[in-house]
Amino acid sequence: MKALVLQEPGRIAWQDVPDPVVEDPADAIVRVDAVTICGTDLHILKGDVPEVTPGRVLGHEAVGTVVEAGGGVRAVRPGDRVLVSCISACGRCRFCRESRYGQCRGGGGWILGHTIDGTQAEYVRVPFADLSVHPLPDSIDGFDAVLLADIFPTAYEVGVLSGAVRPADTVVVVGAGPVGLAAVATARFYSPGRVIAVDLAESRLAAARALGADATVNAGEEPEQLVADLTDGLGADVVMEAVGVPETFEMCTRMVRPGGRVANIGVHGKPAVLHLEDLWIKDVTITTGLVDTSSTPLLLRMMAAGRLPSASLITHRFALGQMEEAYGVFGRAAETGALKVALGGA
């Protein structure tokens, strides 16, 4: 089969690799029908995730069709259309029993495109299939559903739930990329007083407004002052970091009010300064996290009911064989205006 393989930091190739096979009774082999590229994949390409070694097939988000299932798989069978979760769950370890699948110690967690071959391929082996794939209703389009593999549960769990968004809160989302936009959309579930989006790109700020942001501000135009003005100098109740660079994390800690919450969603490749000399007295809560995808069934129901905007996030579509071109477009998002790219078909 063909797959997108990391050659070395900064270099990838769409090339022939061996077909995946069932290695464990809990495995399923899925034919990839729709797949996307994550910002984390760009971090991998830059060398920010050294655990991903040359030769690895990248990708951790997909929709596809089961073509083979191990003898221990009970939830799906060949022919079923499924969402492949970015997180695999053994279902038995302490963390899985607490629904913290991202911290699985039984061989799961974030493994696809990380420690085992991933989804940016014609076929993918999915371990622990009973808990790691979700059957899809016919009413949900595959290119919409693929957004539920990672970005929507990440934004909702690591941003909205960890940030404890409440009615009437002032919520700031720093970074209006795909995950930040999903955070804007899912924060609206809890009736915040206002949602403010911060980004450098006007196209992304426009997308944030379309998804429900009440105010937007360019990151180069004093967003901290805008937040102060809108909150009578108090600061935001919840600030979400959805970029993954030191400067934006530190900005978030300056925007939050005393007693407020900073929810870090972004993948960081460099250390960030934690200004405890300012924060220690402010009763600020800072959370970090890897998505668990425990919310995926809920989000699937929301999408099926038409309550979860998704189509506007996909700005570019490619055939599966155009993977390298798609990486180029997504990696130059400021130039191309790409929010989320999706690939499928020949």
NORWOTA-V197963 format. One record per residue. N is the residue number from 1. RES is the residue in three letters. PHI is phi in degrees with one decimal (none if undefined). OMEGA is omega as a letter, one per 40 degrees, with the letter a starting at -180 (999 if undefined). Layout:
[[N/RES/PHI/OMEGA] [N/RES/PHI/OMEGA]]
//
This chain:
[[1/MET/none/i] [2/LYS/-99.2/i] [3/ALA/-155.0/i] [4/LEU/-91.8/a] [5/VAL/-116.8/i] [6/LEU/-73.1/i] [7/GLN/-88.2/i] [8/GLU/-170.9/i] [9/PRO/-52.9/i] [10/GLY/92.4/a] [11/ARG/-140.9/i] [12/ILE/-131.0/i] [13/ALA/-152.3/i] [14/TRP/-89.0/a] [15/GLN/-145.0/i] [16/ASP/-73.1/i] [17/VAL/-139.4/i] [18/PRO/-63.8/i] [19/ASP/-62.7/i] [20/PRO/-71.4/i] [21/VAL/-132.2/i] [22/VAL/-66.1/i] [23/GLU/-108.4/a] [24/ASP/-145.9/i] [25/PRO/-57.6/a] [26/ALA/-88.9/a] [27/ASP/-80.6/i] [28/ALA/-129.4/i] [29/ILE/-102.6/a] [30/VAL/-118.8/i] [31/ARG/-77.3/a] [32/VAL/-80.1/i] [33/ASP/-101.8/i] [34/ALA/-147.2/a] [35/VAL/-146.9/i] [36/THR/-140.8/i] [37/ILE/-112.9/a] [38/CYS/-103.6/i] [39/GLY/-57.8/i] [40/THR/-63.3/i] [41/ASP/-62.6/i] [42/LEU/-67.6/i] [43/HIS/-62.6/i] [44/ILE/-60.2/a] [45/LEU/-60.6/i] [46/LYS/-76.1/a] [47/GLY/94.2/a] [48/ASP/-76.9/a] [49/VAL/-123.5/a] [50/PRO/-65.1/i] [51/GLU/-64.3/i] [52/VAL/-85.0/a] [53/THR/-99.5/i] [54/PRO/-54.0/a] [55/GLY/98.4/a] [56/ARG/-79.7/i] [57/VAL/-75.4/a] [58/LEU/-87.0/i] [59/GLY/103.9/a] [60/HIS/-143.6/a] [61/GLU/-135.5/i] [62/ALA/-166.0/i] [63/VAL/-121.3/a] [64/GLY/-162.4/a] [65/THR/-123.1/i] [66/VAL/-67.1/i] [67/VAL/-110.3/i] [68/GLU/-156.5/i] [69/ALA/-133.7/i] [70/GLY/-66.3/a] [71/GLY/-63.5/a] [72/GLY/-92.9/a] [73/VAL/-82.3/a] [74/ARG/-116.7/a] [75/ALA/-82.4/a] [76/VAL/-137.2/i] [77/ARG/-144.9/i] [78/PRO/-53.3/a] [79/GLY/99.8/i] [80/ASP/-73.0/i] [81/ARG/-90.0/a] [82/VAL/-138.1/i] [83/LEU/-92.7/i] [84/VAL/-93.0/a] [85/SER/-72.5/i] [86/CYS/-70.9/a] [87/ILE/-116.5/i] [88/SER/-104.2/a] [89/ALA/-131.5/i] [90/CYS/-70.6/i] [91/GLY/83.1/a] [92/ARG/-117.3/a] [93/CYS/-72.5/a] [94/ARG/-56.0/a] [95/PHE/-72.2/i] [96/CYS/-62.4/i] [97/ARG/-65.8/i] [98/GLU/-95.9/a] [99/SER/63.2/i] [100/ARG/-102.2/a] [101/TYR/-64.2/i] [102/GLY/-63.0/a] [103/GLN/-103.7/a] [104/CYS/-49.4/i] [105/ARG/-110.7/a] [106/GLY/-106.4/i] [107/GLY/106.7/i] [108/GLY/-107.0/a] [109/GLY/88.9/i] [110/TRP/-82.2/i] [111/ILE/-117.3/a] [112/LEU/-63.3/a] [113/GLY/69.5/a] [114/HIS/-126.0/i] [115/THR/-110.4/i] [116/ILE/-132.8/a] [117/ASP/-63.7/a] [118/GLY/-107.5/a] [119/THR/-97.2/a] [120/GLN/-82.5/a] [121/ALA/-161.4/i] [122/GLU/-74.8/i] [123/TYR/-141.1/i] [124/VAL/-141.5/i] [125/ARG/-88.7/a] [126/VAL/-111.6/i] [127/PRO/-70.4/i] [128/PHE/49.8/a] [129/ALA/-59.6/a] [130/ASP/-59.2/i] [131/LEU/-107.2/a] [132/SER/-114.2/i] [133/VAL/-127.7/a] [134/HIS/-127.1/i] [135/PRO/-58.2/a] [136/LEU/-108.3/i] [137/PRO/-70.1/a] [138/ASP/-61.5/a] [139/SER/-72.9/a] [140/ILE/-100.2/i] [141/ASP/-66.9/a] [142/GLY/-61.5/a] [143/PHE/-74.8/i] [144/ASP/-78.9/a] [145/ALA/-61.8/a] [146/VAL/-62.4/i] [147/LEU/-71.4/i] [148/LEU/-88.5/i] [149/ALA/-71.7/a] [150/ASP/-149.2/a] [151/ILE/-64.5/a] [152/PHE/-70.1/i] [153/PRO/-63.3/i] [154/THR/-62.8/a] [155/ALA/-61.5/a] [156/TYR/-69.9/a] [157/GLU/-77.9/a] [158/VAL/-80.0/i] [159/GLY/-98.2/a] [160/VAL/-71.7/a] [161/LEU/-71.3/i] [162/SER/-65.0/i] [163/GLY/-78.2/i] [164/ALA/52.6/i] [165/VAL/-63.1/a] [166/ARG/-128.5/i] [167/PRO/-54.5/i] [168/ALA/76.0/i] [169/ASP/-64.0/i] [170/THR/-91.5/a] [171/VAL/-116.4/i] [172/VAL/-115.5/i] [173/VAL/-113.2/a] [174/VAL/-96.3/a] [175/GLY/109.0/a] [176/ALA/-106.8/i] [177/GLY/-75.5/a] [178/PRO/-55.9/a] [179/VAL/-70.1/i] [180/GLY/-61.5/i] [181/LEU/-65.5/i] [182/ALA/-63.9/i] [183/ALA/-67.1/i] [184/VAL/-58.8/a] [185/ALA/-65.6/a] [186/THR/-80.5/i] [187/ALA/-62.0/a] [188/ARG/-65.3/i] [189/PHE/-56.5/a] [190/TYR/-107.8/i] [191/SER/52.7/i] [192/PRO/-65.0/i] [193/GLY/-65.6/i] [194/ARG/-156.2/i] [195/VAL/-120.7/a] [196/ILE/-115.1/i] [197/ALA/-108.3/a] [198/VAL/-123.7/i] [199/ASP/-162.6/i] [200/LEU/-88.1/a] [201/ALA/-99.1/a] [202/GLU/-64.4/i] [203/SER/-62.4/i] [204/ARG/-74.4/i] [205/LEU/-66.0/i] [206/ALA/-63.9/i] [207/ALA/-63.7/i] [208/ALA/-63.7/i] [209/ARG/-64.2/i] [210/ALA/-65.1/a] [211/LEU/-93.3/i] [212/GLY/119.3/i] [213/ALA/-66.1/a] [214/ASP/-83.1/i] [215/ALA/-147.9/i] [216/THR/-134.5/a] [217/VAL/-151.2/i] [218/ASN/-68.5/a] [219/ALA/-61.9/i] [220/GLY/-90.8/a] [221/GLU/-121.8/i] [222/GLU/56.4/i] [223/PRO/-61.4/i] [224/GLU/-63.5/i] [225/GLN/-69.2/i] [226/LEU/-61.3/i] [227/VAL/-61.4/i] [228/ALA/-61.6/a] [229/ASP/-64.6/a] [230/LEU/-77.6/a] [231/THR/-118.8/a] [232/ASP/54.7/i] [233/GLY/83.2/a] [234/LEU/-76.6/a] [235/GLY/107.5/a] [236/ALA/-79.8/i] [237/ASP/-69.9/a] [238/VAL/-134.2/i] [239/VAL/-125.2/i] [240/MET/-109.7/i] [241/GLU/-96.2/a] [242/ALA/-128.2/i] [243/VAL/-119.4/i] [244/GLY/99.6/i] [245/VAL/-128.8/a] [246/PRO/-55.9/a] [247/GLU/-63.2/a] [248/THR/-74.9/i] [249/PHE/-62.5/a] [250/GLU/-65.6/i] [251/MET/-60.5/a] [252/CYS/-60.1/a] [253/THR/-69.3/i] [254/ARG/-83.8/a] [255/MET/-84.2/a] [256/VAL/-79.2/i] [257/ARG/-80.2/i] [258/PRO/-57.1/a] [259/GLY/81.1/a] [260/GLY/-86.3/a] [261/ARG/-127.7/i] [262/VAL/-110.8/i] [263/ALA/-108.3/i] [264/ASN/-85.4/i] [265/ILE/-104.9/a] [266/GLY/-62.3/i] [267/VAL/-89.7/a] [268/HIS/-101.7/i] [269/GLY/-104.1/a] [270/LYS/-135.1/i] [271/PRO/-65.0/i] [272/ALA/-118.9/a] [273/VAL/-80.1/i] [274/LEU/-102.9/a] [275/HIS/-82.5/i] [276/LEU/-65.7/i] [277/GLU/-63.9/i] [278/ASP/-100.9/a] [279/LEU/-86.7/a] [280/TRP/-58.4/a] [281/ILE/-92.5/a] [282/LYS/-97.3/i] [283/ASP/57.3/a] [284/VAL/-85.0/i] [285/THR/-103.8/i] [286/ILE/-116.9/i] [287/THR/-118.6/i] [288/THR/-128.6/i] [289/GLY/171.8/i] [290/LEU/-100.8/a] [291/VAL/-58.0/i] [292/ASP/-100.4/a] [293/THR/62.5/i] [294/SER/-67.2/a] [295/SER/-88.6/a] [296/THR/-57.4/i] [297/PRO/-59.1/i] [298/LEU/-62.2/a] [299/LEU/-66.7/i] [300/LEU/-61.6/i] [301/ARG/-66.0/i] [302/MET/-63.2/i] [303/MET/-66.4/i] [304/ALA/-61.4/i] [305/ALA/-85.8/i] [306/GLY/76.8/a] [307/ARG/-102.6/a] [308/LEU/-127.8/a] [309/PRO/-66.2/a] [310/SER/-146.6/a] [311/ALA/-58.1/a] [312/SER/-70.1/i] [313/LEU/-80.3/a] [314/ILE/-91.1/a] [315/THR/-103.1/a] [316/HIS/-139.2/i] [317/ARG/-123.2/a] [318/PHE/-138.0/i] [319/ALA/-71.6/a] [320/LEU/-57.5/a] [321/GLY/-71.9/i] [322/GLN/-95.6/a] [323/MET/-57.7/a] [324/GLU/-65.1/i] [325/GLU/-63.4/i] [326/ALA/-62.9/i] [327/TYR/-59.5/i] [328/GLY/-62.2/i] [329/VAL/-66.3/a] [330/PHE/-68.4/a] [331/GLY/-70.3/i] [332/ARG/-110.1/a] [333/ALA/-58.3/a] [334/ALA/-63.8/a] [335/GLU/-87.5/a] [336/THR/-91.9/a] [337/GLY/76.8/a] [338/ALA/-69.2/i] [339/LEU/-100.2/i] [340/LYS/-133.4/i] [341/VAL/-102.7/i] [342/ALA/-130.1/a] [343/LEU/-129.1/i] [344/GLY/-176.7/a] [345/GLY/86.4/a] [346/ALA/-74.2/999]]
//
